[in-house]
C-alpha cells in the first residue's frame, strides 16, 4: 500500500486515511500514536517495517547493506524447491544486532535456515517458540553470535529474522530453503511466484460493531493525541543496498522446453514425455515487482502419483512414506441454475488507485452483466469505512442493475485504509436466505494485518462461500487463501500485469455450481499399509481443476510389489452424490530417495500444520510435528548459536534492551520481556539456558513424538498423532508490529530456445502472447455495457455507432421480424469473430443472451449463423 497520512476523526475512532505518496526507493512511512504521554502503535496503524537486514542495536542504529541475492528455483512436476542466499556486510566498527523481514507465500514450507559468518556456518533448528527465544537471548547476552527466525505473530506470509552479535566489519550470508506447491489453473498451467514485494499492512479496529469500546471514546476526545505521520529517509530505517546490488535468479525445470522471458516473468512448456530432462536458465533481476514462473503443462492430464520413501533416521513422521496424488475429477458439471445471492465486496482503499481500480471497475461490469436473472445481489465498497448499494441484497432486475451500473461507473479509490472486517461483518449480519446460496466475491489488494480475525469471522458463516481475489504485488497470501479455504471458496491471485477480468469470470462460473464438498477418500493399497489423509478435511473441488492430496503411509511396501493401487473419491455436489476413482502405480524405482530435502514430507507436514492452525489447535501435537520436520509454525521458531567461535563478542547492551527486538513499542512492554512469565516458566521447567544445545533440545522434544507406525491404530481411534484437539486460547508471547515494504523492478526481455540461444520464433511467439494478454478494445466493453439485464440487445443509433454499421443496413439484413432477436444474434457473432481470445470474459454474457434467444420465436432460422454470414459479407 502507498504511504499514508492518517487524520483522526471526531466520530468515534475512525481514522480517515489518504495516500501521501507511493513508497519508492528512498522513503518509508512511519506511524506512531502519542497516547497518554507514550508512543504506541495502535490498531489503526499502517505497520511499515524496515526492509532487509537492519541494525537494531542501541549503540549502532542503522543498516547492514545488502550486496547480493542469489535465488535458485528447481521445479519438478507441481513442486518448487527454492534456495535463497542473501549477502550482507556489517560496516560498523562494533558488533550489532540485526532485524530482517521478508515475504513468503503462506503455503511455503521453510525447512532450512543457516547463517554463514566469518567462514563459520550456524545451522538453525526448530524449537518450541518460548524455548527458542530463551536460547537466543541467553546466547546473545553471553556474547555469542546467534540467529532466530519465526513467522510474524500477525501474518503467516511474513518471516522475521534476528541476528545477534554480528561482528564488526564482517560479512554475513543468510540462507533460506523452502518447498511450495505451484498454483494450478483449470487451463493446465501452474504458477510459481517469487515474492519480492512486501507492502505495509493496515491494522484496523476489529471490535464488533455491537460491542462498545471505552478506549475509542477517550482517544477521540483528545485531538492532540492523534496519529502523526513522518516520512523518514530510507538510509535511516529502510532497506539499504549497495548501488551495485545484484539479484540473480537461476531456474531449473524438469521437462522444460520453449522458454520465454519478459520483464517480470518466465514461461515454460513442460512436457510429461521428457520429464527426465532438465532445462536451466538464469536471469538478473532489478528492483520493481514480484517475479513469476509460469508453466504450461502438456501430457499431465491423467491422474498421477508420487511416492517418497521415509528417512531411516527420521522421527515418526519423517520415517513414514508419503504419497502425493494429483487428479482432475471426471465429474459432469452441475447445473448452473441454482438460485444464488451474489455480494461483490470491492476494495476501494487508496492502495487500489490507478490501474487496479480500473481493472476492478471493468471486472464488476462483466460480473453484473453476467448474472443470471433468477438471482439477488448487492455491491459493497470498502476502505476505512464501507458502504452498500442496497441495505440488503435485491432481486436482479432492470432497475437494480441500472443502479449498480451507476455505482460501477463512478467508483474511485479514495476510501482510505483497507478495513475488511467491518464490511464482511455487515454482510453476514444480513442473514442469507435458505432459498439462495450466498456467494461473496472479495476483490482486494490484501494489505491488512488482522487476518486471523477476518478468517475466524468467515469460518462461522453457514451457506456462504467466499471467493477471494488478491490483486497486485505484495498482497497477503495468507488472507486470500485462508478466507477461501474456511468457506469452501476459491482463491485467485492477479498480478499487476495480469488480466483480472478473465480470472474473475472463470470463478463466477464456479460459483454457479455446487462444487464437490463433504469429500471422503477410499484407498486400495498393499494390505501392509495404513493411511492417514492430509489434509484430513479435503477442500472443495471445482469441475476441471487439478487437486493435490497427500497420504502418510505406515507399514512396509514390498519391493516386488507391482499391483495396481486405486483411490475413490466420494462427495456431494449439492444434494447429489458423486464418485470418482482412478488407478495408479507407486513407481518405486524413480520415486525413492531422489531428493534428500524430502519435499513431499515437508509439503504434507506444512499442509497438516496449516490445517491445524485454521482449526485453532494449539496443542503440543502441533509443536511436536513442527519440530520433527524442521518447519516453523505459529508455535515454533528456528534458532541457532555459534558455539564454535572461541572469541566472545563484547556485550551489546543491558539485558532488557535485548528484549526490545521482540516486543511492542510501549516502553513498559519492552522492559518486561526479560521478566516474562512465559520465559521464566519455561526456564523453571526446562532449565534451558545457553549451556544447552539446539541439537539436545530438538532430541528432547522429538523423543516425545508418537510413533506413527507403532500407534497407527490410535490415529484412527482419534487419539493419535493427528487427532483433533479442542482449540485453546492462543498465547501471544511477543508482539510484532512491523511489516515491510520493499519492491523490485525487472527488465531484460529475452526469448531463448532449448539451448539458451535467441530464437526469432520465440520473439514472434512472445509478441503474440503479450498482445493476447493485453486489454481488449473498448468496443467489447461498450457492447457489454449496452446489454440489457435479460441478456438481449436493442438496436439504436448508439449501438450502430459501436458496430460502425448503419442502422438501415442492419434492418435490411434481418432474417427475423423481431429486431431485438436479430441484434442480439449480431452481437454474439461479433464477440465470436472479433474477441475470441477473450472468450473467458464474455462466455457468460453469451450464455445469458443464448438463453434469452431460446425464449423467442426464431422463425426456424439459425440467427447466430446468419449473423456470422452478415458480418463476413
Beta strands, then each sheet from edge to edge (+ up, - down):
strand 1: 4-8
strand 2: 15-19
strand 3: 27-35
strand 4: 38-40
strand 5: 46-47
strand 6: 52-56
strand 7: 61-63
strand 8: 66-76
strand 9: 79-90
strand 10: 96-103
strand 11: 109-117
strand 12: 120-123
strand 13: 125-128
strand 14: 146-152
strand 15: 155-166
strand 16: 170-181
strand 17: 183-184
strand 18: 189-194
strand 19: 201-202
strand 20: 228-233
strand 21: 241-254
strand 22: 256-262
strand 23: 265-271
strand 24: 278-285
strand 25: 291-298
strand 26: 304-308
strand 27: 321-328
strand 28: 340-347
strand 29: 376-382
strand 30: 386-388
strand 31: 394-395
strand 32: 437-444
strand 33: 464-471
strand 34: 491-494
strand 35: 517-524
strand 36: 530-534
strand 37: 546-554
strand 38: 565-573
strand 39: 576-584
strand 40: 636-641
strand 41: 750-751
sheet 1: 1+ 2-
sheet 2: 4+ 3- 20+
sheet 3: 5+ 19-
sheet 4: 7+ 6- 10+ 15- 14+ 40- 13+
sheet 5: 12+ 11- 16+ 9- 8+ 21+ 24-
sheet 6: 17+ 18- 25+ 23+ 22- 41+
sheet 7: 26+ 27- 37+ 36-
sheet 8: 30+ 29- 28- 32- 33- 34-
sheet 9: 30+ 29- 31+
sheet 10: 35+ 38- 39+
end
